[in-house]
């Protein structure tokens, strides 16, 4: 997957955790991943600037059955991308 294909439009599922405080974003993403099919691309809209999301790769990696793919930054905040991988 190329960086250009990391978009909300290409995601199979979008989880908007804007305004949520820890640990709710993690729980929301985990719930969505649990319901996802193997190989689904999950976009997690954080609503936070990049300097507040420097640990996002770590917490996505902790989600059972998820592989961290990358992030995109926009005026609306960081969007993290994870792939459902139930073969792990």
C-alpha positions as CSV (number, residue, x, y, z in Angstrom):
1,X,0.0,0.0,0.0
2,X,1.4,3.4,-1.0
3,X,1.2,6.5,1.2
4,X,-1.1,8.1,-1.5
5,X,-3.6,5.3,-1.0
6,X,-3.9,6.0,2.8
7,X,-7.1,8.0,2.6
8,X,-10.4,7.8,4.4
9,X,-12.0,7.0,1.1
10,X,-9.9,3.9,0.7
11,X,-10.6,2.7,4.3
12,X,-13.0,-0.2,4.8
13,X,-13.9,1.3,8.3
14,X,-13.6,4.7,9.8
15,X,-13.4,5.3,13.5
16,X,-13.8,8.9,14.6
17,X,-12.3,9.3,18.1
18,X,-12.2,13.1,17.9
19,X,-12.7,14.6,21.4
20,X,-12.4,11.3,23.2
21,X,-9.9,11.0,26.1
22,X,-7.6,8.1,26.9
23,X,-8.3,5.2,26.9
24,X,-11.6,5.6,24.9
25,X,-9.9,6.0,21.5
26,X,-8.0,2.8,22.0
27,X,-11.2,0.9,23.1
28,X,-13.2,2.4,20.1
29,X,-10.5,1.3,17.7
30,X,-10.3,-2.2,19.3
31,X,-14.1,-2.6,19.0
32,X,-14.1,-1.7,15.3
33,X,-11.1,-4.0,14.6
34,X,-12.9,-6.8,16.4
35,X,-15.8,-6.5,13.9
36,X,-13.6,-6.1,10.9
37,X,-12.8,-8.8,8.3
38,X,-9.2,-10.0,7.8
39,X,-7.4,-7.5,5.6
40,X,-9.8,-4.6,6.3
41,X,-8.1,-1.1,6.4
42,X,-9.2,0.9,9.4
43,X,-8.8,4.7,9.5
44,X,-8.7,6.2,13.0
45,X,-9.6,10.0,13.0
46,X,-7.9,11.5,16.0
47,X,-8.7,15.1,15.7
48,X,-5.3,15.9,17.2
49,X,-2.3,17.6,15.7
50,X,0.8,15.5,14.9
51,X,2.8,16.7,17.9
52,X,0.1,15.1,20.2
53,X,0.1,11.8,18.3
54,X,3.7,10.7,18.5
55,X,2.7,7.5,20.4
56,X,-0.1,6.5,18.0
57,X,2.0,3.8,16.3
58,X,2.7,2.2,19.7
59,X,-1.0,2.0,20.8
60,X,-2.2,0.8,17.4
61,X,0.5,-2.0,17.6
62,X,-1.0,-3.0,21.0
63,X,-4.4,-3.7,19.5
64,X,-4.9,-7.4,19.1
65,X,-5.0,-8.4,15.4
66,X,-3.8,-5.0,14.1
67,X,-0.9,-4.0,12.0
68,X,0.1,-0.3,11.9
69,X,0.2,1.0,8.3
70,X,0.9,4.7,8.7
71,X,-0.5,8.1,9.4
72,X,-1.7,11.1,7.4
73,X,-1.9,14.6,8.8
74,X,-4.4,17.3,7.8
75,X,-5.9,20.4,9.2
76,X,-8.5,18.2,10.9
77,X,-5.8,16.2,12.7
78,X,-3.9,13.0,12.4
79,X,-5.5,9.9,10.8
80,X,-3.9,6.6,11.7
81,X,-4.3,3.6,9.6
82,X,-4.3,0.0,10.7
83,X,-5.0,-3.3,8.9
84,X,-6.9,-6.1,10.5
85,X,-4.7,-9.2,10.5
86,X,-6.2,-12.1,12.2
87,X,-3.4,-14.5,11.1
88,X,-1.2,-13.1,13.9
